Amino acid sequence: MGHGHHHHHHALPDAQDLRTERGRQTRRVALVSGVVNLLLSLAQIAVGLIAGSAALVADGVHSASDLLSDVLVWFAARHAAMAPDADHPYGHGRFETAATLGLGILLTLVALGIVWNGFERLFDVQRPTPGLLALVVAAVGIAAKESLYWYTIAVAKRLRSEMLRANAWHHRSDAISSVVVLVGVGGAVIGFTYMDAIAAIVVGLMVAKIGWDLGYGALTELVDTALDEEQVAEAKRVIMGIDGVRSVHMLRTRRHGAEASADVHVQVAPRLSVSEGHMISQAVEDHLINQVELITDVTVHIDPEDDEDAPTCRGLPMRGEALAELEAHWQGIQGLPPKPEIRLHYLSGRIEIELLLPLSGTDSAQSDSGLQADLEKAAAKVSWFGGLRIFYSSHQAGA
Protein backbone atom coordinates (compact mmCIF):
# COMPACT_ATOMS: atom_id res chain seq x y z
CA MET A 1 0.00 0.00 0.00
CA GLY A 2 1.33 3.46 -0.91
CA HIS A 3 1.62 6.12 1.73
CA GLY A 4 -0.59 8.66 -0.02
CA HIS A 5 -3.35 7.77 2.39
CA HIS A 6 -1.73 9.38 5.41
CA HIS A 7 -1.70 12.98 4.25
CA HIS A 8 -4.80 14.25 6.00
CA HIS A 9 -5.58 17.91 5.92
CA HIS A 10 -6.52 18.03 9.58
CA ALA A 11 -4.70 17.04 12.73
CA LEU A 12 -7.49 14.79 13.98
CA PRO A 13 -6.79 11.06 13.74
CA ASP A 14 -8.62 9.70 10.74
CA ALA A 15 -12.19 8.81 11.74
CA GLN A 16 -11.98 5.64 9.69
CA ASP A 17 -8.77 4.45 11.42
CA LEU A 18 -10.47 5.07 14.76
CA ARG A 19 -13.53 3.13 13.66
CA THR A 20 -11.43 0.20 12.48
CA GLU A 21 -9.42 0.12 15.71
CA ARG A 22 -12.63 0.38 17.72
CA GLY A 23 -14.11 -2.47 15.72
CA ARG A 24 -11.04 -4.62 16.30
CA GLN A 25 -11.05 -4.15 20.07
CA THR A 26 -14.80 -4.71 20.28
CA ARG A 27 -14.47 -7.96 18.35
CA ARG A 28 -11.69 -9.16 20.65
CA VAL A 29 -13.88 -8.63 23.73
CA ALA A 30 -16.76 -10.41 22.02
CA LEU A 31 -14.51 -13.34 21.17
CA VAL A 32 -13.16 -13.79 24.70
CA SER A 33 -16.57 -13.60 26.34
CA GLY A 34 -18.07 -15.74 23.60
CA VAL A 35 -15.70 -18.60 24.34
CA VAL A 36 -16.26 -18.33 28.10
CA ASN A 37 -20.03 -18.25 27.64
CA LEU A 38 -20.06 -21.18 25.24
CA LEU A 39 -18.19 -23.45 27.68
CA LEU A 40 -20.21 -22.21 30.63
CA SER A 41 -23.58 -22.58 28.97
CA LEU A 42 -22.78 -26.13 27.82
CA ALA A 43 -21.65 -27.08 31.32
CA GLN A 44 -24.67 -25.47 32.99
CA ILE A 45 -27.26 -27.01 30.68
CA ALA A 46 -25.65 -30.46 30.71
CA VAL A 47 -25.21 -30.58 34.51
CA GLY A 48 -28.63 -29.00 34.99
CA LEU A 49 -30.28 -31.74 32.95
CA ILE A 50 -28.29 -34.55 34.53
CA ALA A 51 -28.64 -33.28 38.09
CA GLY A 52 -32.24 -32.22 37.52
CA SER A 53 -31.89 -28.53 38.36
CA ALA A 54 -34.27 -26.26 36.47
CA ALA A 55 -32.50 -23.18 37.79
CA LEU A 56 -29.16 -24.35 36.42
CA VAL A 57 -30.73 -25.01 33.02
CA ALA A 58 -32.26 -21.53 33.12
CA ASP A 59 -28.85 -20.09 33.90
CA GLY A 60 -27.41 -22.07 31.01
CA VAL A 61 -29.96 -20.43 28.74
CA HIS A 62 -28.97 -17.09 30.25
CA SER A 63 -25.33 -17.80 29.37
CA ALA A 64 -26.40 -18.88 25.89
CA SER A 65 -28.29 -15.60 25.46
CA ASP A 66 -25.09 -13.90 26.51
CA LEU A 67 -23.25 -15.94 23.89
CA LEU A 68 -25.77 -14.86 21.26
CA SER A 69 -25.27 -11.27 22.24
CA ASP A 70 -21.49 -11.77 21.93
CA VAL A 71 -21.99 -13.12 18.42
CA LEU A 72 -24.25 -10.19 17.58
CA VAL A 73 -21.76 -7.72 19.03
CA TRP A 74 -19.05 -9.34 16.95
CA PHE A 75 -21.07 -9.05 13.73
CA ALA A 76 -22.32 -5.57 14.50
CA ALA A 77 -18.77 -4.45 15.29
CA ARG A 78 -17.72 -5.68 11.87
CA HIS A 79 -20.57 -3.93 10.12
CA ALA A 80 -20.66 -0.73 12.13
CA ALA A 81 -16.94 -0.25 11.58
CA MET A 82 -17.30 -0.32 7.80
CA ALA A 83 -16.66 3.00 6.11
CA PRO A 84 -19.66 4.94 4.80
CA ASP A 85 -20.48 3.77 1.26
CA ALA A 86 -22.88 4.68 -1.54
CA ASP A 87 -25.82 2.85 0.03
CA HIS A 88 -25.07 3.98 3.59
CA PRO A 89 -23.69 7.51 3.31
CA TYR A 90 -24.04 8.03 7.09
CA GLY A 91 -21.93 4.98 7.93
CA HIS A 92 -23.10 1.68 9.37
CA GLY A 93 -23.53 2.57 13.05
CA ARG A 94 -27.17 1.59 13.05
CA PHE A 95 -26.33 -2.03 12.18
CA GLU A 96 -25.25 -2.15 15.81
CA THR A 97 -28.60 -0.70 16.87
CA ALA A 98 -30.68 -3.05 14.76
CA ALA A 99 -28.72 -6.02 16.11
CA THR A 100 -29.40 -4.85 19.66
CA LEU A 101 -33.12 -4.60 18.92
CA GLY A 102 -33.18 -8.14 17.51
CA LEU A 103 -31.36 -9.47 20.54
CA GLY A 104 -33.80 -7.72 22.89
CA ILE A 105 -36.82 -9.33 21.24
CA LEU A 106 -35.18 -12.77 21.22
CA LEU A 107 -34.22 -12.63 24.89
CA THR A 108 -37.69 -11.58 25.97
CA LEU A 109 -39.21 -14.62 24.22
CA VAL A 110 -36.67 -17.05 25.71
CA ALA A 111 -37.23 -15.57 29.17
CA LEU A 112 -40.98 -16.07 29.01
CA GLY A 113 -40.31 -19.73 28.18
CA ILE A 114 -38.06 -20.13 31.23
CA VAL A 115 -40.62 -18.52 33.56
CA TRP A 116 -43.39 -20.74 32.18
CA ASN A 117 -41.23 -23.80 32.68
CA GLY A 118 -40.37 -22.69 36.24
CA PHE A 119 -44.02 -22.41 37.19
CA GLU A 120 -44.81 -25.86 35.77
CA ARG A 121 -41.90 -27.17 37.79
CA LEU A 122 -43.10 -25.45 40.96
CA PHE A 123 -46.42 -27.31 40.91
CA ASP A 124 -44.86 -30.65 39.97
CA VAL A 125 -44.73 -33.03 42.96
CA GLN A 126 -42.00 -35.38 41.68
CA ARG A 127 -39.19 -32.83 41.67
CA PRO A 128 -35.72 -34.37 41.40
CA THR A 129 -33.16 -33.17 43.95
CA PRO A 130 -30.01 -31.66 42.39
CA GLY A 131 -26.64 -32.92 43.63
CA LEU A 132 -23.34 -31.28 44.63
CA LEU A 133 -22.02 -31.05 41.07
CA ALA A 134 -24.83 -28.58 40.36
CA LEU A 135 -23.61 -26.43 43.27
CA VAL A 136 -20.03 -26.41 41.98
CA VAL A 137 -21.11 -25.40 38.48
CA ALA A 138 -23.29 -22.59 39.88
CA ALA A 139 -20.29 -21.26 41.86
CA VAL A 140 -17.97 -21.46 38.84
CA GLY A 141 -20.64 -19.54 36.89
CA ILE A 142 -20.56 -16.66 39.35
CA ALA A 143 -16.78 -16.35 39.17
CA ALA A 144 -16.64 -16.53 35.36
CA LYS A 145 -19.40 -13.96 34.84
CA GLU A 146 -18.06 -11.46 37.31
CA SER A 147 -14.59 -11.51 35.73
CA LEU A 148 -16.14 -11.06 32.25
CA TYR A 149 -18.02 -8.05 33.60
CA TRP A 150 -14.85 -6.33 34.84
CA TYR A 151 -12.98 -7.09 31.64
CA THR A 152 -15.74 -5.81 29.35
CA ILE A 153 -16.58 -2.68 31.33
CA ALA A 154 -12.92 -1.60 31.24
CA VAL A 155 -12.83 -1.79 27.45
CA ALA A 156 -16.28 -0.18 27.15
CA LYS A 157 -15.12 2.83 29.16
CA ARG A 158 -11.98 3.15 27.10
CA LEU A 159 -13.85 3.01 23.79
CA ARG A 160 -16.94 4.83 25.08
CA SER A 161 -19.02 2.05 23.54
CA GLU A 162 -22.66 1.86 24.62
CA MET A 163 -22.95 -1.57 23.07
CA LEU A 164 -20.04 -2.99 25.09
CA ARG A 165 -21.34 -1.32 28.23
CA ALA A 166 -24.68 -3.07 27.66
CA ASN A 167 -22.80 -6.30 27.15
CA ALA A 168 -20.85 -5.82 30.37
CA TRP A 169 -24.06 -5.31 32.32
CA HIS A 170 -25.37 -8.41 30.66
CA HIS A 171 -22.42 -10.32 32.20
CA ARG A 172 -23.00 -8.65 35.57
CA SER A 173 -26.69 -9.57 35.59
CA ASP A 174 -25.59 -13.10 34.69
CA ALA A 175 -23.38 -13.15 37.76
CA ILE A 176 -26.33 -12.04 39.88
CA SER A 177 -28.56 -14.68 38.34
CA SER A 178 -25.87 -17.28 39.08
CA VAL A 179 -26.01 -16.17 42.73
CA VAL A 180 -29.78 -16.73 42.68
CA VAL A 181 -29.15 -20.17 41.17
CA LEU A 182 -26.54 -20.98 43.82
CA VAL A 183 -29.10 -20.18 46.53
CA GLY A 184 -31.83 -22.15 44.76
CA VAL A 185 -29.65 -25.19 44.11
CA GLY A 186 -28.23 -24.99 47.63
CA GLY A 187 -31.73 -24.92 49.07
CA ALA A 188 -32.78 -27.84 46.91
CA VAL A 189 -29.71 -29.91 47.92
CA ILE A 190 -30.61 -29.38 51.58
CA GLY A 191 -34.12 -30.57 50.80
CA PHE A 192 -36.25 -27.51 49.95
CA THR A 193 -36.69 -28.70 46.36
CA TYR A 194 -39.14 -25.92 45.43
CA MET A 195 -36.34 -23.34 45.85
CA ASP A 196 -34.77 -24.55 42.64
CA ALA A 197 -37.97 -23.83 40.68
CA ILE A 198 -38.33 -20.39 42.30
CA ALA A 199 -34.72 -19.58 41.37
CA ALA A 200 -35.52 -20.61 37.78
CA ILE A 201 -38.49 -18.20 37.69
CA VAL A 202 -36.42 -15.33 39.12
CA VAL A 203 -33.63 -15.90 36.58
CA GLY A 204 -36.22 -16.02 33.78
CA LEU A 205 -37.63 -12.66 34.85
CA MET A 206 -34.10 -11.21 34.92
CA VAL A 207 -33.49 -12.36 31.36
CA ALA A 208 -36.82 -10.78 30.32
CA LYS A 209 -35.82 -7.47 31.88
CA ILE A 210 -32.51 -7.43 29.98
CA GLY A 211 -34.34 -8.19 26.77
CA TRP A 212 -36.78 -5.34 27.33
CA ASP A 213 -34.10 -2.79 28.23
CA LEU A 214 -31.90 -3.67 25.26
CA GLY A 215 -34.80 -3.57 22.84
CA TYR A 216 -36.24 -0.33 24.13
CA GLY A 217 -32.94 1.55 24.02
CA ALA A 218 -32.31 0.41 20.47
CA LEU A 219 -35.80 1.39 19.40
CA THR A 220 -35.43 4.99 20.63
CA GLU A 221 -32.25 5.30 18.57
CA LEU A 222 -33.87 3.86 15.44
CA VAL A 223 -36.61 6.48 15.66
CA ASP A 224 -34.01 9.29 15.81
CA THR A 225 -34.14 10.35 19.45
CA ALA A 226 -31.84 13.33 20.17
CA LEU A 227 -28.75 13.30 22.37
CA ASP A 228 -29.50 14.01 26.03
CA GLU A 229 -30.25 17.54 27.13
CA GLU A 230 -26.91 18.37 28.61
CA GLN A 231 -25.05 17.39 25.45
CA VAL A 232 -27.40 19.50 23.35
CA ALA A 233 -26.96 22.44 25.75
CA GLU A 234 -23.19 21.96 25.60
CA ALA A 235 -23.28 21.97 21.78
CA LYS A 236 -25.32 25.21 21.82
CA ARG A 237 -22.79 26.83 24.14
CA VAL A 238 -19.92 25.83 21.86
CA ILE A 239 -21.67 27.32 18.82
CA MET A 240 -22.63 30.56 20.58
CA GLY A 241 -18.98 31.05 21.52
CA ILE A 242 -17.90 31.31 17.87
CA ASP A 243 -17.06 34.73 16.46
CA GLY A 244 -19.71 35.92 13.98
CA VAL A 245 -22.53 33.72 15.26
CA ARG A 246 -25.42 35.96 16.33
CA SER A 247 -27.78 33.19 17.41
CA VAL A 248 -28.56 29.51 17.04
CA HIS A 249 -32.14 28.85 16.14
CA MET A 250 -32.36 25.23 15.32
CA LEU A 251 -30.13 22.43 16.52
CA ARG A 252 -31.07 18.83 15.79
CA THR A 253 -29.03 15.81 16.85
CA ARG A 254 -29.38 12.06 16.42
CA ARG A 255 -27.30 9.02 17.20
CA HIS A 256 -26.17 6.17 15.01
CA GLY A 257 -24.36 3.59 17.10
CA ALA A 258 -21.38 5.15 18.86
CA GLU A 259 -21.46 8.37 16.86
CA ALA A 260 -23.93 11.21 16.43
CA SER A 261 -24.64 13.81 13.81
CA ALA A 262 -26.00 17.32 14.21
CA ASP A 263 -27.56 19.86 11.94
CA VAL A 264 -27.87 23.44 12.99
CA HIS A 265 -29.18 26.77 11.72
CA VAL A 266 -26.92 29.67 12.66
CA GLN A 267 -27.77 33.33 12.21
CA VAL A 268 -25.10 35.77 11.05
CA ALA A 269 -25.00 39.46 10.18
CA PRO A 270 -27.26 39.86 7.13
CA ARG A 271 -24.79 41.42 4.70
CA LEU A 272 -21.75 39.20 5.23
CA SER A 273 -19.95 37.91 2.19
CA VAL A 274 -20.54 34.31 1.17
CA SER A 275 -16.95 33.40 2.00
CA GLU A 276 -17.18 34.83 5.52
CA GLY A 277 -20.44 32.94 6.07
CA HIS A 278 -18.68 29.80 4.92
CA MET A 279 -15.77 30.52 7.25
CA ILE A 280 -18.19 30.77 10.19
CA SER A 281 -19.93 27.53 9.27
CA GLN A 282 -16.54 25.81 8.99
CA ALA A 283 -15.68 27.02 12.50
CA VAL A 284 -19.03 25.74 13.83
CA GLU A 285 -18.33 22.30 12.34
CA ASP A 286 -14.79 22.04 13.67
CA HIS A 287 -15.63 23.22 17.18
CA LEU A 288 -18.60 20.88 17.54
CA ILE A 289 -16.66 17.85 16.33
CA ASN A 290 -13.74 18.65 18.62
CA GLN A 291 -15.65 19.62 21.75
CA VAL A 292 -18.77 17.44 21.89
CA GLU A 293 -17.51 13.90 22.16
CA LEU A 294 -20.21 11.93 20.35
CA ILE A 295 -20.65 14.30 17.41
CA THR A 296 -18.68 13.29 14.31
CA ASP A 297 -20.75 14.83 11.54
CA VAL A 298 -22.19 18.36 11.34
CA THR A 299 -24.30 20.20 8.77
CA VAL A 300 -24.49 23.98 9.17
CA HIS A 301 -27.13 26.17 7.59
CA ILE A 302 -26.33 29.90 7.57
CA ASP A 303 -29.30 32.31 7.92
CA PRO A 304 -29.13 36.10 7.60
CA GLU A 305 -29.97 37.51 10.97
CA ASP A 306 -33.26 39.11 10.02
CA ASP A 307 -34.97 35.95 8.82
CA GLU A 308 -36.50 35.08 12.22
CA ASP A 309 -39.41 37.49 12.14
CA ALA A 310 -39.00 39.25 8.79
CA PRO A 311 -41.27 38.52 5.82
CA THR A 312 -39.96 35.62 3.75
CA CYS A 313 -37.92 36.07 0.58
CA ARG A 314 -39.40 32.97 -1.05
CA GLY A 315 -40.77 33.71 -4.51
CA LEU A 316 -38.55 36.73 -5.16
CA PRO A 317 -36.90 36.60 -8.59
CA MET A 318 -33.40 35.12 -8.84
CA ARG A 319 -30.52 37.19 -10.21
CA GLY A 320 -31.10 36.77 -13.96
CA GLU A 321 -34.75 37.71 -13.83
CA ALA A 322 -34.22 40.52 -11.30
CA LEU A 323 -31.48 42.18 -13.36
CA ALA A 324 -33.53 41.90 -16.55
CA GLU A 325 -36.41 43.72 -14.83
CA LEU A 326 -34.08 46.43 -13.50
CA GLU A 327 -32.38 46.99 -16.81
CA ALA A 328 -35.74 47.45 -18.49
CA HIS A 329 -36.50 50.34 -16.10
CA TRP A 330 -32.96 51.74 -16.14
CA GLN A 331 -32.69 51.97 -19.94
CA GLY A 332 -31.43 55.28 -21.17
CA ILE A 333 -30.39 56.67 -17.78
CA GLN A 334 -27.28 58.82 -18.28
CA GLY A 335 -24.02 57.86 -16.55
CA LEU A 336 -24.71 54.16 -16.01
CA PRO A 337 -21.86 52.04 -17.42
CA PRO A 338 -22.93 49.06 -19.61
CA LYS A 339 -22.10 46.13 -17.28
CA PRO A 340 -21.86 47.35 -13.68
CA GLU A 341 -21.02 44.86 -10.91
CA ILE A 342 -24.17 44.28 -8.87
CA ARG A 343 -24.69 42.62 -5.49
CA LEU A 344 -28.11 41.52 -4.33
CA HIS A 345 -29.15 41.27 -0.68
CA TYR A 346 -32.33 39.29 -0.17
CA LEU A 347 -33.63 40.66 3.13
CA SER A 348 -37.09 41.18 4.65
CA GLY A 349 -38.94 40.07 1.54
CA ARG A 350 -37.20 42.58 -0.74
CA ILE A 351 -34.01 42.80 -2.75
CA GLU A 352 -31.51 45.51 -1.86
CA ILE A 353 -29.22 46.48 -4.72
CA GLU A 354 -25.55 47.37 -4.33
CA LEU A 355 -24.01 48.91 -7.42
CA LEU A 356 -20.22 49.08 -7.86
CA LEU A 357 -19.24 51.82 -10.29
CA PRO A 358 -15.84 53.04 -11.50
CA LEU A 359 -14.79 56.53 -10.31
CA SER A 360 -15.69 58.93 -13.11
CA GLY A 361 -13.39 61.75 -14.16
CA THR A 362 -16.09 64.44 -14.06
CA ASP A 363 -16.83 66.61 -11.04
CA SER A 364 -18.57 63.52 -9.77
CA ALA A 365 -20.37 64.35 -6.52
CA GLN A 366 -23.00 66.48 -8.30
CA SER A 367 -23.78 64.13 -11.17
CA ASP A 368 -23.58 61.06 -8.92
CA SER A 369 -26.31 62.15 -6.55
CA GLY A 370 -28.35 62.86 -9.65
CA LEU A 371 -27.62 59.36 -10.95
CA GLN A 372 -28.56 57.80 -7.61
CA ALA A 373 -31.88 59.68 -7.59
CA ASP A 374 -32.66 58.72 -11.21
CA LEU A 375 -31.86 55.05 -10.66
CA GLU A 376 -33.88 54.87 -7.43
CA LYS A 377 -36.89 56.55 -8.99
CA ALA A 378 -36.86 54.11 -11.91
CA ALA A 379 -36.25 51.06 -9.68
CA ALA A 380 -39.09 51.98 -7.33
CA LYS A 381 -41.51 50.84 -10.05
CA VAL A 382 -40.35 47.26 -9.40
CA SER A 383 -42.42 45.58 -6.67
CA TRP A 384 -39.50 43.89 -4.88
CA PHE A 385 -37.09 46.83 -4.83
CA GLY A 386 -35.67 47.30 -1.33
CA GLY A 387 -33.18 50.14 -1.68
CA LEU A 388 -30.05 51.08 -3.62
CA ARG A 389 -26.51 51.77 -2.51
CA ILE A 390 -23.82 52.88 -4.94
CA PHE A 391 -20.11 52.30 -4.27
CA TYR A 392 -17.35 53.89 -6.27
CA SER A 393 -14.00 52.25 -6.67
CA SER A 394 -10.94 53.29 -8.60
CA HIS A 395 -10.21 49.75 -9.75
CA GLN A 396 -13.18 47.93 -11.09
CA ALA A 397 -13.62 44.33 -9.93
CA GLY A 398 -14.35 42.16 -12.90
CA ALA A 399 -12.86 44.72 -15.34
N, C-alpha and C positions, 0 to 999 in steps of 0.2 A: 504494500500500500504506500502511495506517495505521501509526502508530508504536507501537501497543499491544504489538507483538511484542518490543520491546527491554527491557521491564521484567522482568528476571530476578530471582529472589529470592536468587541467590547471585552472588558476585563472579567466579566462573569464567567464561571466555568460553563461550558456548553451544556444547555439544558438536556440535550440528548445523552451526553456522557453520564450526567447525573442520573437520568432515568434508567440507563442500562445498568449502572452500578447498583442503584436501588433495587432493580429487578433481580440482579444476581444475588444480593444479600438476602432478599425476601425469599428467593427460591431455596437458598441454603437452609434457612430456618425451617421452611416447610418440609424440606427433605428430612432433616434431623427429627422433627417431631412426628413426621409421618412414619418413620421406621419405628420409633418408640411406641407410637399408638397402635401400629399394626401388630407388633409382638404382644403388647398388653391386651389388646382387644381379643386376640386369639386365645391367650391364656385365660382371660376372664370368662369368655363364653364357654370354652371347653370345660374348665373347672366348675363353672356354674352349673352346667348341664350334668356333669358327672356327679358333683356333690349335691345337686338338687337345690341350688340357691337362686331364687328368682332375682334377688337384688344384685347378685354378682353378674347374672346374665344382662340385667338392665344396665349395669355399669359397663359391661362389655360393649353394649350397643352405644352407650355414651362415648366410649373410646373410639368406636368405629365412626360415629358421627364426627368426632374430632379428626379422625383420619380423612374422612371425606372433605372436611373443611380444609385440611392441609393440602389435599390434592387440588381443590378449587383455588386455594391461595396460590399454589404453584402455577396453575394454568393462567390465572388472572394476572399474576406477576409477569408471566411471559407476554401476555397480550397487552396489558396496560403499559408495558415498557416500550412497546413498539412505537416507532416515530409516527407522527401524523402522516397520513397518506391521502390520496385523492378522495377515497370514500369516507375517510374519517379525519377531516381537516382539523378538528379540535383534539386530535390524539385519541388514545384508546383507554383513557382512565375509567370510563364507565363500564368497561368489560368487568372490571373489579366489582363495581357496584351491582351489576346484573348477576354476577356469580354469587354475591352475598345474598341477594334476594332469593335466588334459587335455593341456596343452602338453608335459609330461614324457613322457607315453606316445607322443605324436606324434613328438617328436624322436628317441626311442629307435628307433622303426621306420625313420624316414628314415635315421638313422645306419647301421643295419645294411645298408640298401640301398647306401649309399656304400662301406662296407667291402667288401661283396660285389663291387661293381663294380671297386673298386681291385685286388682279387685277380685278377679275370678279366683286367684290364688288364696286371697284372704278368707273367702267363704268356703274353701275346699278343706274337708276334714282330714283327708289323708295327706298331710304335708310332710315331705321328707325332711329330715334334719341334716343340715349341711355339716361337713366335718372340718377338721383343723386346716386342711389344705386351703379351703375357701378363705379362712381367716388370713393365712399367709399372703395369698394372692391379693386380698383387699388391702393389706398393709403395703405391699410392694406398689400397688396402684397409687396410693397416696404419695409415696416418695417420688415415683416417676413423674406424676402430674405436676407436683409442686416445683420440681427442678425445671421442667419444661416451661412453667409459668415464668420463673425468674429469667431464664435464658431468653425467651421470646420478648418479654417486656423490655429488657435491656436494648435489644435491637430495635424494637418499635420506637422507643424514645429517641434513639440515635437517628433513625430515618424519618421520624415524625410520621409513621404510617398508621392510619386509623385501622386499616385492615389487620395489620399485625397485632395492634393493641387489642382488637376484638378477639383475635386468635389466642392471645395470651390469657385474656379473661376466660376464654373457653377452657383453657387448661386449668386455670385456677378453680373454676366452677366444677371441673372434673375432680379436682383434688377434694373439694368439699363433698361432692357426691360420693367419693370413695370413703370419706369419713363416715357418712351416713350408712354406707354399705357395711363398713367395719362394725359399726354399732349393731346393725340389723343382723348380720351374720353371727356376731358375738352372742347376741341375745338368743338367736336360734340354737347355737351350739349348746348354750346353757340349758335350753329347754323351752324358751318362749318362742315357739316356731313362727307365730304370727308376726314377730318383729321383722322377719326377713321380707315378708310380703309388704309390710308398711314401708320399709326402706325402699323397696322396688317402686312403690307409688310415689314416694317423695322424689326419688331420682328422676322418675318419668316427668314429674311436674317441673323439675329443674331444667331438663332438656327442652321442654315446651317453652319455658320462659326465654331461654337462649334463642330458640328459633324465632320467637316473636320479636325480640329486641333486634336481632340481626336483620330480619326482614323489614321491620318498620323503618330502621335507620336508612336502609338502602332505598326504600321506597321514597322517602322524603328527598333524597338526592336525585332520584330519577325524575321527580316532578319539579326539578329546579328550585329547591329551597335555597334562600340566600345564606351567606356566611353569618355567624352570630353577630349580635348587635355591636359587641365591643370592637370586633374586627372592622365592621362597616364604619363605625365612628372613627376608628384609628385611620382608615383609608381617607375619610373626609378631611381629617386634620392634616394629613400629609399633603393632600391636594391644595387645601386652602393656604398652606405655607409657601406655595410656589409663586414666584414673582410674575405678575401679569394676570393671575387668576382673580377675577372679581368675585365670583361665587360659583358654587357647585349646585346645579339644580336637578340632576338626576344621577343616581349612582346605583347600578344594578350589579349584583354579584351572583355567581353560582359555582358549585363545585363539580369537578369530575374526577373521582378517585382522590388522589393525594394533592391535586392541584386545583386552582380556582381561576376563573376569569372574571373580569369586571368590564362593564362599559359605563361611561360617564359623560354627562354633558357639562361643559365648563363654559362660564361666561367670561368674555374678555372685552376690553374697550372696543367700541363699535367700529372705529376707523383704522384699526391695526392693519398692517400689510399682511398678505397671505403668509409670507415666509415667517413673520414674527408669530402669527397664530400657530403655525406649524411647529415652531421652536417651543412654544409653550406646551403644545400637546405632547411633544417629544419628552419634555421635562416631566410632565404628569405621568407618562408611561414609565419612564426610568425610575422615578421616585417610588411609585407604587410597587413595582416589581422588586425593588431593593428593600423596601421598608415594611411591606406587609407580607408575612412569610408564605402564606398559601398562594398568593396571587402570582401567576406566571404569564398572564396574557391580558392585555389591556387595550380597549378600543376607546379613543377619545373623540368626542364630537364638540367642535368649537362653536359657540353661539355668540353673536354680537350682544352686548350687554342689554340693549333695550328690548330684546325679544320676549321677555317675561310678560309684560302687560301691554306692549304696543300692539297696534293692529298688524295682522300678518302680511308678509310680502308675497304669499302664494298668489300665482296668477298674474304677477307683474311681468311685463315683457322681458325676455333675455336680451343680452347685448345687441345682437344683430338687428332685431326688430326695433328696439328702443332707439338706436342710433339712426335707423332709417326714418323713424317718425320725427326725430329732432331735426335731421338734415332737411326734411321737407319744409319745416317751419323756419329754419335758419337760412334758407336759400336767399342769396342776394344781399345778405348783411355785409356791409363794408368792414374790412379789417380782420376777417376770419380766415386764417390760412387753410389750404385745401384739406390736409389730413391731420388735424390736431390730435395730440394724445389725450385720451379721455378716461377718467376713472369713474366707476359707478359705485355708489354706496346704497345698498338696499336696506333702508331703515324705516321703521314705523309705517310700513305700507306705501312708501314712496321711494322714488329713486333720486338721490342727490347726485348732481353732476360736478365733477372736478375737471377743469379744462387746463391743460398745460400748454402755454403759448411761448413762442420765442420772444425775447426782448426786441421791440421794434426800434428803429433808429429815430423815429419822429419824436416830437415833444410828447411823450407817451401818456403821461398821467391823464391829460384832458381827454384825448381820444379813447383811452382805455375805459374810463368810467362811462363814456358814451357807449362803447361796445358792450360793456357788461349790462347796461340798462336795456339796450336793443335786444341782446340775446335773451335776457330774462323775460322781457315782455313777450317775445315770440314763443319761448318755451312754456310760458304759463298757460298756453292754449292746450297743452298736453295734459291729460287727466292725472298722470302719475308723477308729474314734475315736483320735486321736493326741494329745490334750491340749487343755486349755481355758485361755485367758487372758481375764480380764475387765478392760476399761478403763472408767474413769468419766470423763465429761466434762460440764462445766456447760452447754455448748451442744451440742445434739444435732445431728450431721450428718444431713441428710435429714429433719429435723423441719419 
